[in-house]
Amino acid sequence: MDNKLYVGNLPYSMRDDDLQQHFARFGEVVSAKVMVDRDTGRSKGFAFVEMGSRDDAQGAIRGMNGQSFDGRALVVNEARPREERPGGFGGGGNRGGFGGGRRY
């Protein structure tokens, strides 16, 4: 995970290719993906960039964090592993037993 970066506070106009070009100044960019809403296709304002090495990633953090793009200061740091979320429809919850019955 050391090479994967989280990039937040992106301008909504930023696209994958733009992101890759900006980060390429700091080394090899393995992938650059702006997260988009699946219904609207609009950017969610954050992305993930995977750099070729840990050194490239650290250089990109130092060089890009706080930089202004379209009036927005980027937030760039190491990506954290995705947290597990409860799956399924409506999540879990304690549903208890079958209520309403009589005891004799």
DSSP file (Angstrom, degrees, kcal/mol; ACC not computed):
  #  RESIDUE AA STRUCTURE BP1 BP2  ACC     N-H-->O    O-->H-N    N-H-->O    O-->H-N    TCO  KAPPA ALPHA  PHI   PSI    X-CA   Y-CA   Z-CA
    1    1 A M    >         0   0    0      0, 0.0     3,-1.7     0, 0.0    78,-0.4   0.000 360.0 360.0 360.0 -13.8    0.0    0.0    0.0
    2    2 A D  T 3   +     0   0    0      1,-0.3    51,-0.1    76,-0.1    49,-0.0   0.740 360.0  48.1 -59.0 -24.0    3.0    2.3    0.4
    3    3 A N  T 3  S+     0   0    0     49,-0.1    48,-2.7    54,-0.1     2,-0.5   0.562  92.3  91.9 -93.7  -9.4    2.8    3.4   -3.3
    4    4 A K  E <   -A   50   0A   0     -3,-1.7    75,-2.8    46,-0.2     2,-0.4  -0.757  59.7-164.2 -95.0 129.3   -0.9    4.1   -3.4
    5    5 A L  E     -AB  49  78A   0     44,-3.6    44,-2.0    -2,-0.5     2,-0.5  -0.851  16.4-139.9-115.2 145.1   -2.0    7.6   -2.6
    6    6 A Y  E     -AB  48  77A   0     71,-3.2    71,-1.9    -2,-0.4     2,-0.5  -0.871  17.9-165.6 -95.6 134.0   -5.3    9.2   -1.7
    7    7 A V  E     +AB  47  76A   0     40,-2.7    40,-2.4    -2,-0.5     3,-0.3  -0.964  14.5 177.9-124.6 113.3   -5.9   12.5   -3.4
    8    8 A G  E     +AB  46  75A   0     67,-3.3    67,-2.1    -2,-0.5    38,-0.2  -0.647  51.0  39.1-114.6 170.0   -8.7   14.6   -2.0
    9    9 A N  S    S+     0   0    0     36,-0.5    37,-0.2    -2,-0.2    -1,-0.2   0.814  75.1 170.4  62.6  35.0  -10.4   18.0   -2.6
   10   10 A L        -     0   0    0     35,-2.5    -1,-0.2    -3,-0.3     2,-0.1  -0.437  41.7-105.6 -72.1 146.0  -10.0   17.6   -6.3
   11   11 A P    >   -     0   0    0      0, 0.0     3,-1.9     0, 0.0    34,-0.1  -0.499  30.5-121.9 -63.8 143.6  -11.7   20.1   -8.6
   12   12 A Y  T 3  S+     0   0    0      1,-0.3    31,-0.5    -2,-0.1    33,-0.1   0.656 110.2  63.6 -66.1 -13.9  -14.7   18.3  -10.2
   13   13 A S  T 3  S+     0   0    0     29,-0.1    -1,-0.3     2,-0.1     2,-0.1   0.595  76.9 112.8 -84.1 -10.8  -13.3   19.0  -13.6
   14   14 A M    <   -     0   0    0     -3,-1.9     2,-0.2     4,-0.1    31,-0.1  -0.408  48.0-169.7 -68.0 133.9  -10.2   16.8  -13.0
   15   15 A R     >  -     0   0    0     -2,-0.1     4,-2.5     1,-0.1     5,-0.2  -0.735  37.4 -97.9-119.0 168.9  -10.0   13.6  -15.1
   16   16 A D  H  > S+     0   0    0     -2,-0.2     4,-2.5     1,-0.2     5,-0.2   0.902 122.3  49.0 -53.1 -48.1   -7.8   10.5  -14.9
   17   17 A D  H  > S+     0   0    0      1,-0.2     4,-2.2     2,-0.2    -1,-0.2   0.893 110.7  50.2 -63.1 -40.8   -5.4   11.8  -17.6
   18   18 A D  H  > S+     0   0    0      2,-0.2     4,-2.1     1,-0.2    -1,-0.2   0.931 111.6  48.9 -61.0 -45.8   -5.0   15.2  -16.0
   19   19 A L  H  X S+     0   0    0     -4,-2.5     4,-2.2     1,-0.2    -2,-0.2   0.914 109.9  51.3 -61.0 -45.1   -4.2   13.6  -12.7
   20   20 A Q  H  X S+     0   0    0     -4,-2.5     4,-1.7     1,-0.2    -1,-0.2   0.909 109.1  50.9 -60.9 -43.1   -1.7   11.3  -14.3
   21   21 A Q  H  < S+     0   0    0     -4,-2.2     4,-0.5     1,-0.2    -1,-0.2   0.908 110.2  48.9 -62.4 -42.4    0.1   14.2  -15.9
   22   22 A H  H >< S+     0   0    0     -4,-2.1     3,-0.7     1,-0.2    -1,-0.2   0.901 115.9  42.6 -65.1 -40.8    0.4   16.2  -12.7
   23   23 A F  H >< S+     0   0    0     -4,-2.2     3,-2.0     1,-0.2    -1,-0.2   0.705  96.2  77.0 -81.2 -18.8    1.8   13.2  -10.7
   24   24 A A  G >< S+     0   0    0     -4,-1.7     3,-1.2     1,-0.3    -1,-0.2   0.714  79.0  73.7 -64.2 -19.6    4.2   12.1  -13.5
   25   25 A R  G <  S+     0   0    0     -3,-0.7    -1,-0.3    -4,-0.5    -2,-0.1   0.716  98.6  47.9 -63.4 -18.8    6.5   14.9  -12.5
   26   26 A F  G <  S-     0   0    0     -3,-2.0     2,-0.3     1,-0.3    -1,-0.2   0.370 125.8 -73.8-106.8   3.2    7.4   12.9   -9.4
   27   27 A G  S <  S-     0   0    0     -3,-1.2    -1,-0.3    -4,-0.2     2,-0.2  -0.891  82.0  -9.0 138.3-167.3    8.0    9.5  -11.0
   28   28 A E        -     0   0    0     -2,-0.3    24,-2.7    -3,-0.1     2,-0.7  -0.459  52.8-151.8 -69.5 129.0    6.3    6.6  -12.7
   29   29 A V  E     -C   51   0A   0     22,-0.2    22,-0.2    -2,-0.2     3,-0.1  -0.913  12.6-176.6-101.8 113.6    2.5    6.6  -12.3
   30   30 A V  E    S-     0   0A   0     20,-2.6     2,-0.3    -2,-0.7    21,-0.2   0.900  71.0 -10.5 -75.8 -43.1    1.2    3.1  -12.4
   31   31 A S  E     -C   50   0A   0     19,-1.5    19,-2.8   -11,-0.0     2,-0.3  -0.988  52.9-167.7-155.3 152.4   -2.5    4.2  -12.3
   32   32 A A  E     +C   49   0A   0     -2,-0.3     2,-0.5    17,-0.2    17,-0.2  -0.938  15.8 175.9-143.4 117.4   -4.5    7.3  -11.7
   33   33 A K  E     -C   48   0A   0     15,-2.7    15,-2.1    -2,-0.3     2,-0.4  -0.949  19.1-154.9-134.7 114.4   -8.3    7.0  -11.1
   34   34 A V  E     -C   47   0A   0     -2,-0.5     2,-0.4    13,-0.2    13,-0.2  -0.727  29.7-123.3 -81.2 129.8  -10.7    9.7  -10.3
   35   35 A M  E     -     0   0A   0     11,-2.3     9,-3.0    -2,-0.4    10,-0.4  -0.609  33.2-169.8 -78.2 131.3  -13.7    8.3   -8.4
   36   36 A V  E     -C   43   0A   0     -2,-0.4     2,-0.3     7,-0.3     7,-0.2  -0.903  29.7-104.2-123.6 150.7  -17.0    9.1  -10.2
   37   37 A D     >  -     0   0    0      5,-3.0     4,-2.7    -2,-0.3     5,-0.2  -0.564  27.7-142.3 -69.6 128.2  -20.6    8.7   -9.2
   38   38 A R  T  4 S+     0   0    0     -2,-0.3    -1,-0.1     1,-0.2    -2,-0.0   0.774  96.4  46.0 -69.6 -24.0  -22.0    5.7  -11.1
   39   39 A D  T  4 S+     0   0    0      1,-0.1    -1,-0.2     3,-0.1    -2,-0.0   0.892 127.5  22.6 -83.1 -41.2  -25.4    7.3  -11.7
   40   40 A T  T  4 S-     0   0    0      2,-0.2    -2,-0.2     3,-0.0     3,-0.1   0.682  89.3-133.3-100.6 -20.5  -24.3   10.7  -12.8
   41   41 A G     <  +     0   0    0     -4,-2.7     2,-0.2     1,-0.3    -3,-0.1   0.539  60.1 139.1  76.5   5.6  -20.8   10.1  -14.0
   42   42 A R        -     0   0    0     -5,-0.2    -5,-3.0     1,-0.1    -1,-0.3  -0.600  61.5 -99.5 -86.2 144.2  -19.7   13.2  -12.1
   43   43 A S  E     - C   0  36A   0    -31,-0.5    -7,-0.3    -2,-0.2    -1,-0.1  -0.268  18.1-146.4 -58.2 143.9  -16.4   13.3  -10.1
   44   44 A K  E     -     0   0A   0     -9,-3.0    -1,-0.1     2,-0.3    -8,-0.1   0.456  46.8-107.4 -90.0  -2.7  -16.8   12.6   -6.4
   45   45 A G  E    S+     0   0A   0    -10,-0.4   -35,-2.5     1,-0.3   -36,-0.5   0.573  89.5  79.8  89.9   9.7  -13.9   15.0   -5.7
   46   46 A F  E     +A    8   0A   0    -11,-0.4   -11,-2.3   -38,-0.2    -2,-0.3  -0.965  50.2 179.2-144.8 165.2  -11.3   12.4   -4.8
   47   47 A A  E     -AC   7  34A   0    -40,-2.4   -40,-2.7    -2,-0.3     2,-0.4  -0.928  23.4-124.2-153.5 171.3   -9.0    9.9   -6.5
   48   48 A F  E     -AC   6  33A   0    -15,-2.1   -15,-2.7    -2,-0.3     2,-0.4  -0.997  20.5-170.7-127.4 134.9   -6.3    7.3   -6.0
   49   49 A V  E     -AC   5  32A   0    -44,-2.0   -44,-3.6    -2,-0.4     2,-0.6  -0.990   8.2-156.5-124.8 130.2   -2.9    7.4   -7.6
   50   50 A E  E     -AC   4  31A   0    -19,-2.8   -20,-2.6    -2,-0.4   -19,-1.5  -0.937  13.6-157.1-108.4 122.3   -0.5    4.5   -7.6
   51   51 A M  E     - C   0  29A   0    -48,-2.7   -22,-0.2    -2,-0.6     6,-0.1  -0.536  25.4-114.9 -94.7 162.8    3.2    5.4   -8.0
   52   52 A G  S    S+     0   0    0    -24,-2.7     2,-0.3    -2,-0.2   -23,-0.1   0.734  92.1   9.0 -70.7 -25.0    6.0    3.2   -9.2
   53   53 A S  S  > S-     0   0    0    -25,-0.3     4,-2.2   -50,-0.1     5,-0.1  -0.958  74.5-107.7-149.7 166.6    7.9    3.2   -6.0
   54   54 A R  H  > S+     0   0    0     -2,-0.3     4,-2.7     2,-0.2     5,-0.2   0.895 120.0  53.2 -63.1 -39.9    7.7    4.3   -2.4
   55   55 A D  H  > S+     0   0    0      2,-0.2     4,-2.3     1,-0.2    -1,-0.2   0.909 108.6  49.1 -62.7 -42.0   10.2    7.1   -3.1
   56   56 A D  H  > S+     0   0    0      2,-0.2     4,-2.2     1,-0.2    -1,-0.2   0.911 111.7  50.3 -61.2 -42.1    8.1    8.3   -6.0
   57   57 A A  H  X S+     0   0    0     -4,-2.2     4,-2.2     2,-0.2    -2,-0.2   0.918 110.7  48.0 -63.6 -44.7    5.0    8.3   -3.7
   58   58 A Q  H  X S+     0   0    0     -4,-2.7     4,-2.4     1,-0.2    -1,-0.2   0.889 111.6  50.9 -64.7 -38.8    6.7   10.2   -1.0
   59   59 A G  H  X S+     0   0    0     -4,-2.3     4,-2.4     1,-0.2    -1,-0.2   0.887 109.7  50.5 -64.1 -39.0    8.0   12.8   -3.5
   60   60 A A  H  X S+     0   0    0     -4,-2.2     4,-2.6     2,-0.2     5,-0.4   0.885 109.4  50.8 -67.0 -39.1    4.4   13.2   -4.9
   61   61 A I  H  X S+     0   0    0     -4,-2.2     4,-2.0     2,-0.2    -2,-0.2   0.955 113.9  44.4 -61.9 -49.1    3.1   13.7   -1.4
   62   62 A R  H  < S+     0   0    0     -4,-2.4    -2,-0.2     1,-0.2    -1,-0.2   0.890 120.8  40.6 -61.8 -39.6    5.7   16.4   -0.6
   63   63 A G  H  < S+     0   0    0     -4,-2.4    -1,-0.2    -5,-0.2    -2,-0.2   0.772 124.5  31.7 -83.3 -26.7    5.2   18.0   -4.0
   64   64 A M  H >< S+     0   0    0     -4,-2.6     3,-2.1    -5,-0.2    10,-0.2   0.745  85.2 104.2-106.8 -27.1    1.4   17.9   -4.4
   65   65 A N  T 3< S+     0   0    0     -4,-2.0    10,-0.2    -5,-0.4     3,-0.1  -0.388  97.4   9.1 -62.1 125.4   -0.1   18.1   -0.9
   66   66 A G  T 3  S+     0   0    0      8,-2.8    -1,-0.3     1,-0.3     9,-0.1   0.291  91.9 140.8  88.7  -9.5   -1.5   21.6   -0.5
   67   67 A Q    <   -     0   0    0     -3,-2.1     7,-3.0     6,-0.1     2,-0.5  -0.404  52.5-121.3 -66.8 142.7   -1.1   22.6   -4.1
   68   68 A S  E     +D   73   0B   0      5,-0.2     2,-0.4    -3,-0.1     5,-0.2  -0.744  31.0 177.0 -92.7 128.2   -3.9   24.7   -5.5
   69   69 A F  E >  S-D   72   0B   0      3,-2.6     3,-1.7    -2,-0.5    -2,-0.0  -0.987  77.7 -17.7-128.7 120.4   -5.9   23.5   -8.5
   70   70 A D  T 3  S-     0   0    0     -2,-0.4    -1,-0.1     1,-0.3     3,-0.1   0.869 130.5 -51.5  50.5  40.4   -8.8   25.6   -9.7
   71   71 A G  T 3  S+     0   0    0      1,-0.2     2,-0.5   -60,-0.1    -1,-0.3   0.557 116.3 113.6  78.8   8.5   -8.8   27.3   -6.3
   72   72 A R  E <   -D   69   0B   0     -3,-1.7    -3,-2.6    -5,-0.0     2,-0.6  -0.957  63.5-134.7-117.6 128.4   -8.9   24.0   -4.3
   73   73 A A  E     -D   68   0B   0     -2,-0.5    -5,-0.2    -5,-0.2    -6,-0.1  -0.704  28.5-128.9 -81.8 117.5   -5.9   22.9   -2.1
   74   74 A L        -     0   0    0     -7,-3.0    -8,-2.8    -2,-0.6     2,-0.5  -0.307   9.6-146.8 -66.6 147.5   -5.2   19.2   -2.8
   75   75 A V  E     +B    8   0A   0    -67,-2.1   -67,-3.3   -10,-0.2     2,-0.5  -0.980  23.6 177.1-112.7 117.0   -5.0   16.8    0.1
   76   76 A V  E     +B    7   0A   0     -2,-0.5     2,-0.3   -69,-0.2   -69,-0.2  -0.983  14.3 133.6-127.6 123.0   -2.4   14.0   -0.8
   77   77 A N  E     -B    6   0A   0    -71,-1.9   -71,-3.2    -2,-0.5     2,-0.1  -0.943  60.0 -62.9-153.7 175.1   -1.4   11.2    1.6
   78   78 A E  E     -B    5   0A   0     -2,-0.3   -73,-0.3   -73,-0.2     2,-0.2  -0.412  57.4-115.9 -64.7 136.7   -0.9    7.5    1.7
   79   79 A A        -     0   0    0    -75,-2.8   -75,-0.2   -78,-0.4    -1,-0.1  -0.497  25.9-138.0 -72.6 141.9   -4.1    5.6    1.0
   80   80 A R        -     0   0    0     -2,-0.2     3,-0.1     1,-0.1    -1,-0.0  -0.682  31.5 -89.6 -95.0 154.3   -5.4    3.5    3.9
   81   81 A P        -     0   0    0      0, 0.0     2,-0.1     0, 0.0    -1,-0.1  -0.313  53.4 -95.3 -60.3 146.7   -6.8    0.0    3.4
   82   82 A R        -     0   0    0      1,-0.1     2,-0.2    -3,-0.1    -3,-0.0  -0.417  40.3-123.6 -65.3 133.9  -10.5   -0.1    2.7
   83   83 A E        -     0   0    0     -2,-0.1     2,-0.2    -3,-0.1    -1,-0.1  -0.568  25.4-109.9 -80.5 142.3  -12.5   -0.7    5.8
   84   84 A E        -     0   0    0     -2,-0.2    -1,-0.1     1,-0.0     3,-0.0  -0.489  35.5-162.8 -69.1 137.7  -14.9   -3.6    5.9
   85   85 A R        -     0   0    0     -2,-0.2     2,-0.1     6,-0.0     6,-0.0  -0.912  30.6 -96.0-119.7 149.7  -18.5   -2.6    5.8
   86   86 A P        -     0   0    0      0, 0.0     2,-0.1     0, 0.0     5,-0.1  -0.452  49.3-149.1 -62.2 134.4  -21.5   -4.7    6.7
   87   87 A G        +     0   0    0     -2,-0.1     4,-0.1     2,-0.1     2,-0.0  -0.253  45.8  56.2 -96.7-174.7  -22.9   -6.1    3.5
   88   88 A G  S    S-     0   0    0      2,-0.1     2,-0.6    -2,-0.1     3,-0.4  -0.151  94.2 -40.4  86.0 179.5  -26.3   -7.1    2.3
   89   89 A F  S    S-     0   0    0      1,-0.2    -2,-0.1     2,-0.1    -1,-0.0  -0.725 124.1  -6.5 -85.9 120.6  -29.5   -5.2    2.0
   90   90 A G  S    S-     0   0    0     -2,-0.6    -1,-0.2     0, 0.0    -2,-0.1   0.485 106.1-106.5  77.6   2.6  -30.2   -2.9    4.9
   91   91 A G        -     0   0    0     -3,-0.4    -2,-0.1    -4,-0.1    -4,-0.1  -0.184  45.0 -66.2  74.2-168.2  -27.2   -4.1    6.9
   92   92 A G        +     0   0    0     -4,-0.1     2,-0.1     2,-0.0    -4,-0.0   0.559  53.3 155.4 -91.8-122.9  -27.4   -6.3   10.0
   93   93 A G        -     0   0    0      2,-0.0     2,-0.8     0, 0.0    -2,-0.0  -0.118  55.8 -75.9 106.3 153.2  -28.9   -5.5   13.3
   94   94 A N        +     0   0    0      1,-0.2    -2,-0.0    -2,-0.1     0, 0.0  -0.766  43.8 179.2 -87.6 113.9  -30.2   -7.6   16.0
   95   95 A R        -     0   0    0     -2,-0.8    -1,-0.2     1,-0.2    -2,-0.0   0.513  23.9-153.1 -96.5  -5.9  -33.6   -8.8   14.9
   96   96 A G        -     0   0    0      2,-0.1    -1,-0.2     3,-0.0     2,-0.0  -0.065  29.6 -56.0  65.9-169.6  -34.5  -10.9   18.0
   97   97 A G  S    S-     0   0    0      1,-0.1     2,-0.9     0, 0.0     0, 0.0  -0.093  71.4 -63.3 -94.7-165.5  -36.8  -13.9   17.9
   98   98 A F        -     0   0    0     -2,-0.0     3,-0.4     2,-0.0    -1,-0.1  -0.760  61.9-164.9 -84.8 109.8  -40.4  -14.3   16.9
   99   99 A G        +     0   0    0     -2,-0.9     3,-0.1     1,-0.2    -1,-0.0  -0.272  56.3  55.6 -88.6 175.6  -42.4  -12.1   19.2
  100  100 A G  S    S+     0   0    0      1,-0.3    -1,-0.2    -2,-0.1     2,-0.1   0.341  72.9 127.5  87.8  -6.8  -46.1  -12.0   19.9
  101  101 A G        -     0   0    0     -3,-0.4     2,-0.3     1,-0.1    -1,-0.3  -0.433  56.2-120.4 -82.7 159.4  -46.5  -15.7   21.0
  102  102 A R        -     0   0    0     -2,-0.1     2,-0.5    -3,-0.1    -1,-0.1  -0.743  14.5-143.1 -97.7 145.5  -48.1  -16.8   24.2
  103  103 A R              0   0    0     -2,-0.3     0, 0.0     1,-0.1     0, 0.0  -0.908 360.0 360.0-104.5 135.1  -46.3  -18.8   26.8
  104  104 A Y              0   0    0     -2,-0.5    -1,-0.1     0, 0.0    -2,-0.0   0.390 360.0 360.0-110.7 360.0  -48.4  -21.4   28.6
